[in-house]
Protein backbone atom coordinates (compact mmCIF):
# COMPACT_ATOMS: atom_id res chain seq x y z
CA UNK A 1 0.00 0.00 0.00
CA UNK A 2 2.84 2.39 0.87
CA UNK A 3 4.49 1.58 -2.43
CA UNK A 4 1.28 2.38 -4.30
CA UNK A 5 0.87 5.75 -2.51
CA UNK A 6 4.46 6.69 -3.25
CA UNK A 7 3.97 5.85 -6.91
CA UNK A 8 0.82 8.00 -7.07
CA UNK A 9 2.71 10.92 -5.53
CA UNK A 10 5.45 10.55 -8.14
CA UNK A 11 2.89 10.61 -10.93
CA UNK A 12 1.24 13.73 -9.52
CA UNK A 13 4.62 15.41 -9.03
CA UNK A 14 5.61 14.50 -12.58
CA UNK A 15 2.39 16.07 -13.82
CA UNK A 16 3.14 19.34 -11.99
CA UNK A 17 6.78 19.54 -13.01
CA UNK A 18 6.17 18.84 -16.66
CA UNK A 19 2.79 20.46 -17.12
CA UNK A 20 4.19 22.74 -19.76
CA UNK A 21 5.10 19.83 -21.97
CA UNK A 22 3.19 16.76 -23.10
CA UNK A 23 4.32 14.68 -20.11
CA UNK A 24 1.52 12.14 -20.46
CA UNK A 25 3.00 11.11 -23.74
CA UNK A 26 6.40 10.47 -22.24
CA UNK A 27 7.69 6.92 -21.69
CA UNK A 28 8.41 7.62 -18.02
CA UNK A 29 4.84 8.70 -17.35
CA UNK A 30 3.42 5.65 -19.10
CA UNK A 31 5.76 3.34 -17.19
CA UNK A 32 4.62 4.87 -13.91
CA UNK A 33 0.98 4.48 -14.90
CA UNK A 34 1.53 0.83 -15.83
CA UNK A 35 3.21 0.14 -12.50
CA UNK A 36 0.39 1.92 -10.69
CA UNK A 37 -2.21 -0.22 -12.45
CA UNK A 38 -0.24 -3.35 -11.65
CA UNK A 39 -0.05 -2.42 -7.97
CA UNK A 40 -3.78 -1.65 -7.89
CA UNK A 41 -4.53 -5.08 -9.39
CA UNK A 42 -2.24 -6.76 -6.85
CA UNK A 43 -3.98 -4.85 -4.06
CA UNK A 44 -7.43 -5.93 -5.27
CA UNK A 45 -6.20 -9.53 -5.66
CA UNK A 46 -4.79 -9.50 -2.12
CA UNK A 47 -8.08 -8.14 -0.77
CA UNK A 48 -9.94 -10.95 -2.55
CA UNK A 49 -7.56 -13.56 -1.17
CA UNK A 50 -7.90 -12.19 2.35
CA UNK A 51 -11.70 -12.14 2.09
CA UNK A 52 -11.76 -15.74 0.85
CA UNK A 53 -9.36 -16.91 3.55
CA UNK A 54 -11.31 -15.13 6.30
CA UNK A 55 -14.54 -16.72 5.10
CA UNK A 56 -13.01 -20.19 5.22
CA UNK A 57 -11.36 -19.53 8.58
CA UNK A 58 -14.66 -18.31 10.08
CA UNK A 59 -16.41 -21.42 8.78
CA UNK A 60 -13.72 -23.72 10.18
CA UNK A 61 -13.82 -21.93 13.56
CA UNK A 62 -17.60 -22.38 13.68
CA UNK A 63 -17.18 -26.09 12.86
CA UNK A 64 -14.67 -26.47 15.69
CA UNK A 65 -17.19 -24.92 18.07
CA UNK A 66 -19.66 -27.70 17.16
CA UNK A 67 -16.91 -30.30 17.62
CA UNK A 68 -16.05 -29.02 21.10
CA UNK A 69 -19.69 -29.26 22.21
CA UNK A 70 -19.96 -32.81 20.84
CA UNK A 71 -16.69 -33.77 22.58
CA UNK A 72 -18.08 -32.54 25.92
CA UNK A 73 -21.09 -34.82 25.53
CA UNK A 74 -18.96 -37.82 24.55
CA UNK A 75 -16.54 -37.23 27.43
CA UNK A 76 -19.46 -37.05 29.86
CA UNK A 77 -20.96 -40.31 28.56
CA UNK A 78 -17.62 -42.13 28.71
CA UNK A 79 -17.44 -41.39 32.47
CA UNK A 80 -21.04 -42.42 33.22
CA UNK A 81 -21.67 -45.56 35.28
CA UNK A 82 -23.94 -48.40 34.25
CA UNK A 83 -25.17 -49.56 30.88
CA UNK A 84 -26.14 -46.93 28.31
CA UNK A 85 -29.67 -46.77 26.97
CA UNK A 86 -30.36 -47.46 23.29
CA UNK A 87 -31.16 -43.78 22.68
CA UNK A 88 -27.90 -42.68 24.33
CA UNK A 89 -25.87 -45.15 22.27
CA UNK A 90 -27.53 -43.85 19.09
CA UNK A 91 -26.78 -40.24 20.08
CA UNK A 92 -23.15 -41.14 20.78
CA UNK A 93 -22.85 -42.76 17.33
CA UNK A 94 -24.45 -39.70 15.74
CA UNK A 95 -21.96 -37.41 17.51
CA UNK A 96 -18.99 -39.48 16.37
CA UNK A 97 -20.32 -39.43 12.82
CA UNK A 98 -20.87 -35.66 12.91
CA UNK A 99 -17.38 -34.96 14.30
CA UNK A 100 -15.75 -37.15 11.65
CA UNK A 101 -17.69 -35.42 8.88
CA UNK A 102 -16.76 -31.95 10.19
CA UNK A 103 -13.10 -32.91 10.55
CA UNK A 104 -13.01 -34.16 6.96
CA UNK A 105 -14.69 -30.96 5.78
CA UNK A 106 -12.24 -28.76 7.72
CA UNK A 107 -9.31 -30.79 6.45
CA UNK A 108 -10.40 -30.35 2.84
CA UNK A 109 -10.99 -26.58 3.22
CA UNK A 110 -7.66 -25.93 4.94
CA UNK A 111 -5.78 -28.10 2.46
CA UNK A 112 -7.32 -26.12 -0.42
CA UNK A 113 -6.23 -22.80 1.17
CA UNK A 114 -2.70 -24.08 1.79
CA UNK A 115 -2.39 -25.20 -1.80
CA UNK A 116 -3.89 -22.04 -3.30
CA UNK A 117 -2.01 -19.48 -1.21
CA UNK A 118 1.19 -21.29 -0.30
CA UNK A 119 3.32 -18.69 -2.08
CA UNK A 120 1.36 -15.60 -0.95
CA UNK A 121 3.11 -12.82 0.96
CA UNK A 122 2.10 -9.86 3.13
CA UNK A 123 -1.15 -10.01 5.08
CA UNK A 124 -2.18 -13.23 3.32
CA UNK A 125 1.01 -14.83 4.59
CA UNK A 126 0.14 -13.69 8.12
CA UNK A 127 -3.24 -15.38 7.89
CA UNK A 128 -1.49 -18.63 7.04
CA UNK A 129 -0.33 -18.73 10.66
CA UNK A 130 -3.99 -18.86 11.63
CA UNK A 131 -4.49 -21.70 9.15
CA UNK A 132 -1.54 -23.57 10.68
CA UNK A 133 -3.10 -23.15 14.13
CA UNK A 134 -6.41 -24.52 12.86
CA UNK A 135 -4.62 -27.47 11.29
CA UNK A 136 -2.98 -28.18 14.65
CA UNK A 137 -6.34 -27.97 16.43
CA UNK A 138 -7.83 -30.34 13.88
CA UNK A 139 -5.12 -32.91 14.56
CA UNK A 140 -5.61 -32.58 18.32
CA UNK A 141 -9.38 -32.94 17.93
CA UNK A 142 -8.93 -36.09 15.83
CA UNK A 143 -6.61 -37.50 18.53
CA UNK A 144 -9.14 -36.71 21.28
CA UNK A 145 -11.86 -38.37 19.22
CA UNK A 146 -9.78 -41.55 18.90
CA UNK A 147 -9.19 -41.56 22.67
CA UNK A 148 -12.91 -41.11 23.37
CA UNK A 149 -13.75 -44.00 21.07
CA UNK A 150 -11.19 -46.16 22.90
CA UNK A 151 -12.61 -45.16 26.30
CA UNK A 152 -16.19 -45.89 25.25
CA UNK A 153 -15.13 -49.23 23.76
CA UNK A 154 -13.35 -50.16 27.00
CA UNK A 155 -16.41 -49.05 28.95
CA UNK A 156 -18.70 -51.26 26.85
CA UNK A 157 -16.30 -54.20 27.18
CA UNK A 158 -16.16 -53.75 30.97
CA UNK A 159 -19.95 -53.62 31.22
CA UNK A 160 -20.26 -56.65 28.94
CA UNK A 161 -17.78 -58.57 31.13
CA UNK A 162 -19.62 -57.56 34.30
CA UNK A 163 -22.90 -58.58 32.71
CA UNK A 164 -21.39 -61.94 31.72
CA UNK A 165 -20.01 -62.45 35.22
CA UNK A 166 -23.38 -61.55 36.69
CA UNK A 167 -25.11 -64.02 34.37
CA UNK A 168 -22.64 -66.74 35.35
CA UNK A 169 -23.10 -65.88 39.01
CA UNK A 170 -26.89 -65.92 38.64
CA UNK A 171 -26.67 -69.31 36.95
CA UNK A 172 -24.43 -70.62 39.71
CA UNK A 173 -26.78 -69.27 42.39
CA UNK A 174 -29.76 -70.83 40.61
CA UNK A 175 -27.94 -74.18 40.46
CA UNK A 176 -27.19 -73.94 44.15
CA UNK A 177 -30.79 -72.97 44.87
CA UNK A 178 -32.03 -76.00 42.92
CA UNK A 179 -29.62 -78.26 44.81
CA UNK A 180 -30.70 -76.79 48.14
CA UNK A 181 -34.37 -77.17 47.24
CA UNK A 182 -33.79 -80.78 46.20
CA UNK A 183 -31.88 -81.50 49.40
CA UNK A 184 -34.53 -79.76 51.47
CA UNK A 185 -37.26 -81.67 49.68
CA UNK A 186 -35.41 -84.94 50.27
CA UNK A 187 -34.92 -84.15 53.96
CA UNK A 188 -38.61 -83.40 54.35
CA UNK A 189 -39.91 -86.35 52.34
CA UNK A 190 -41.41 -89.36 54.12
CA UNK A 191 -43.57 -92.35 53.18
CA UNK A 192 -46.55 -93.93 54.86
CA UNK A 193 -48.85 -96.87 54.32
CA UNK A 194 -51.80 -98.38 56.16
CA UNK A 195 -53.72 -101.56 55.44
CA UNK A 196 -54.83 -104.87 56.81
CA UNK A 197 -52.29 -107.46 57.89
CA UNK A 198 -53.00 -109.45 54.76
CA UNK A 199 -52.49 -106.42 52.47
CA UNK A 200 -49.25 -105.45 54.16
CA UNK A 201 -47.94 -109.04 53.95
CA UNK A 202 -48.90 -109.29 50.29
CA UNK A 203 -46.79 -106.21 49.63
CA UNK A 204 -43.92 -107.77 51.62
CA UNK A 205 -44.09 -105.01 54.18
CA UNK A 206 -44.95 -107.34 57.08
CA UNK A 207 -44.04 -111.00 57.57
CA UNK A 208 -45.29 -113.71 59.90
CA UNK A 209 -48.40 -115.76 60.22
CA UNK A 210 -49.53 -118.92 61.94
CA UNK A 211 -47.22 -119.62 64.87
CA UNK A 212 -44.81 -116.93 63.60
CA UNK A 213 -44.42 -113.48 65.07
CA UNK A 214 -45.25 -110.55 62.85
CA UNK A 215 -42.40 -108.22 61.96
CA UNK A 216 -41.48 -105.50 59.45
CA UNK A 217 -39.51 -106.65 56.43
CA UNK A 218 -37.14 -103.72 56.31
CA UNK A 219 -35.70 -103.04 52.86
CA UNK A 220 -37.69 -105.70 51.00
CA UNK A 221 -41.14 -104.18 50.81
CA UNK A 222 -42.79 -102.64 47.77
CA UNK A 223 -41.94 -98.93 47.87
CA UNK A 224 -44.56 -98.13 45.24
CA UNK A 225 -47.24 -99.13 47.73
CA UNK A 226 -46.28 -96.27 50.04
CA UNK A 227 -47.60 -92.72 49.73
CA UNK A 228 -45.05 -89.92 49.63
CA UNK A 229 -45.64 -86.88 51.82
CA UNK A 230 -43.93 -83.64 52.87
CA UNK A 231 -43.52 -83.91 56.63
CA UNK A 232 -43.83 -80.14 56.95
CA UNK A 233 -47.35 -80.30 55.57
CA UNK A 234 -48.80 -83.64 56.77
CA UNK A 235 -49.33 -84.34 60.46
CA UNK A 236 -52.76 -86.04 60.40
CA UNK A 237 -53.54 -89.26 58.51
CA UNK A 238 -57.16 -90.58 58.52
CA UNK A 239 -57.18 -94.41 58.80
CA UNK A 240 -60.89 -94.99 58.00
CA UNK A 241 -61.00 -97.82 60.54
CA UNK A 242 -61.76 -98.27 64.22
CA UNK A 243 -58.58 -100.22 64.95
CA UNK A 244 -54.96 -99.33 64.28
CA UNK A 245 -51.52 -100.57 65.21
CA UNK A 246 -48.20 -98.87 64.57
CA UNK A 247 -45.49 -101.21 63.23
CA UNK A 248 -42.71 -98.78 62.27
CA UNK A 249 -40.44 -97.52 65.07
CA UNK A 250 -40.89 -93.93 66.25
CA UNK A 251 -40.09 -92.18 69.55
CA UNK A 252 -42.72 -92.42 72.28
CA UNK A 253 -44.72 -89.29 72.90
CA UNK A 254 -44.49 -88.05 69.30
CA UNK A 255 -47.80 -89.48 68.05
CA UNK A 256 -51.28 -90.61 69.04
CA UNK A 257 -54.37 -92.32 67.68
CA UNK A 258 -57.31 -89.96 67.75
CA UNK A 259 -60.87 -91.34 67.67
CA UNK A 260 -63.38 -89.35 65.68
CA UNK A 261 -67.14 -88.97 66.21
CA UNK A 262 -67.72 -91.84 63.78
CA UNK A 263 -65.40 -94.07 65.78
CA UNK A 264 -62.74 -94.15 63.06
CA UNK A 265 -59.15 -93.42 63.93
CA UNK A 266 -56.85 -90.62 62.75
CA UNK A 267 -53.12 -90.99 63.23
CA UNK A 268 -51.78 -87.68 64.57
CA UNK A 269 -48.09 -86.72 64.61
CA UNK A 270 -47.55 -84.41 67.58
CA UNK A 271 -43.79 -83.80 67.26
CA UNK A 272 -42.78 -83.83 63.61
CA UNK A 273 -39.00 -83.57 63.90
CA UNK A 274 -38.66 -86.27 66.60
CA UNK A 275 -41.26 -88.54 65.04
CA UNK A 276 -39.36 -88.86 61.76
CA UNK A 277 -35.89 -88.92 63.33
CA UNK A 278 -35.55 -92.74 63.36
CA UNK A 279 -37.14 -93.63 60.03
CA UNK A 280 -38.90 -91.95 57.13
CA UNK A 281 -41.32 -94.87 56.71
CA UNK A 282 -44.63 -95.02 58.62
CA UNK A 283 -46.42 -98.43 58.70
CA UNK A 284 -49.83 -98.82 60.30
CA UNK A 285 -51.98 -101.96 60.38
CA UNK A 286 -55.73 -101.43 60.46
CA UNK A 287 -58.72 -103.73 60.93
Secondary structure as UniProt FT lines:
FT   HELIX           2..17
FT   TURN            18..22
FT   HELIX           23..25
FT   HELIX           27..78
FT   HELIX           86..116
FT   TURN            117..119
FT   HELIX           123..187
FT   STRAND          189..195
FT   HELIX           197..202
FT   TURN            203..204
FT   STRAND          206..209
FT   TURN            210..211
FT   STRAND          212..216
FT   TURN            218..220
FT   HELIX           223..225
FT   STRAND          227..230
FT   TURN            231..233
FT   STRAND          236..238
FT   STRAND          244..246
FT   TURN            252..253
FT   STRAND          255..259
FT   TURN            261..262
FT   STRAND          265..269
FT   HELIX           272..275
FT   STRAND          281..286
//
